């Protein structure tokens, strides 16, 4: 680990974002292990939210997948960039700000990542995202309603 990665590791524990990541991993019955670059992996995460291959809280990268999922160097860089975002935003304020980014991106493109500044700064392609173009708001609303209508009804 570099000196700056140590600073981020300690900072994200002090700002409680990594503590929150461990708590969320525990609630999701994930297995915690130490990873490279000051990261920790919480694999086998079982909760259905958020819907993502992986997501980061502090220095904890959570995923429903096994540890080998992070053998992809680009994905690992993407998730580490998110851990830096927690550090730079003093921890947990990242969560509501990220949520605002999701809403703005969805309204602009119909996709939660394409115009989300946090995903763009973490490099969309490294995270496995496909960039969608900005579209008229009416098209986004129509897409959202068609998805809602296509969901199965009942228990």
N, C-alpha and C positions, 0 to 999 in steps of 0.2 A: 504494500500500500504506500502511496505517496503521502507526504506531509499534509497536503490539502485534503486528501481522502480521510485522514485521521481527524482533521478539523471538522469535516462534514459528519463523520461518524459520531463524534462527541457532541457536536452541535445539535444533531437531530435527536439524540437522546435527551439532551438538556431542554430542547424546545418541546419535548414530549411526543413528537410525531412518530419516532421509531417505537416508543412505548405503545402508542395507539396502534401501530402496525402489528406489534406482537399480540396485543389484545384482540384485534380483528382476526388475526390468524388463529388464535386460540378458540375464539367463538366459531370459526369455520372449520375447526378440528384439523388444521393443517399441521404438517411436520416442519419444525423449524431447524434450519441448518445454516452454517456460516458459508458465505460465498466470497467471491473475489471483490476487490475494490471497496471493502468496508460494507458490503451489502450482506443481507441475510435473506435466505429463501424460505418462504412458507408454502410448501408444496402439498398437493392433495387437498386444497381449499375446497370446502363442500357447500358453501352458501351460494345461491344463485345470483347474488348481486355483489358487485357490478358485473355486467355481462362483458367480459373481456378475457383474453387468453392469459393476461397477466396485468396486475396493477400494483402500484407502489404507494406505500404510506411510510414516510420517513426514509429509512434505509432498509425497509422490509419490502421485498418483492413477493407478492402473493400470487398464486396460480393454482388452478385445478390440476395442472399437469405435473409430471414428475420432474425431478431436477435436471434431467437431460434436455428438457425444453430450453434451458438457458445456455446450452452449448452454442447457440447462435450468437456470435459476437456482436452483430448489429443490434439484436434485441436487448442484449445485456447493456450495450452503450445507451440505448433508448431509455431503459428503466433507470440506469444510473443518472442520466440527465434529469429524470423526474426527482430523484433523491436530492439533487442539487437545488431543484426548484423549492422543495420543502425547506432546505437550509436557508436559501435566500429570502424566503417569505416568512421566516421565523416559525416554521412548523405548520400547525393546524389551520391557519388562515388559507393555506393552499386549497383545502377541500372545498369551501364555498366558492372561492375564486375559480377553481377548476369547473365547478358546476355552472357558473356563469358562462365560462368558455364553451361548455357543451351546448348550452341553450343558444348562444349567439351563432355557433357553428351550424347547429341544426336549422335555425331560422334562415341562415344564408345559403346553405347547401343541401339540406335534407340529411346531413351526415354529422354525427356528434364530434368528429375529429378534424375534418378537413380545414376548418377555419378556427379551431380551438388554438389559441396562442401557445398553450402549454404543450400540446402535441406537436405543433409546428416547431417550437424551440427544441423539443426532444428528437426531432427529425421523424416526420411521418413515415417515410419509407423504412427506417430502421425498426419502427414499431409494427411494421406489417400493414400499415394503412394505405389505402388508395385515395389519392386526392380527388375530390369532387369539385366541379366548378360552382361558382356562385350562380344561383338560379332565382327566378322570380318567387316572391313569397307565396303567391297563389299556388304554385306548383308544389312547394314544400307542404302547405296545408293539405292539398289534395292527396299527396303521398301519405301523410300522417293518418288521414281519415281512412284511406284504403287499407292501410295496415291494421288499424283498429277494427274495421269491418271484417277483415279476413280472419281474425282470431276466433277460435272455437268458443261457443257459448256454453255456459253451465259448468258444473263441477267436474 
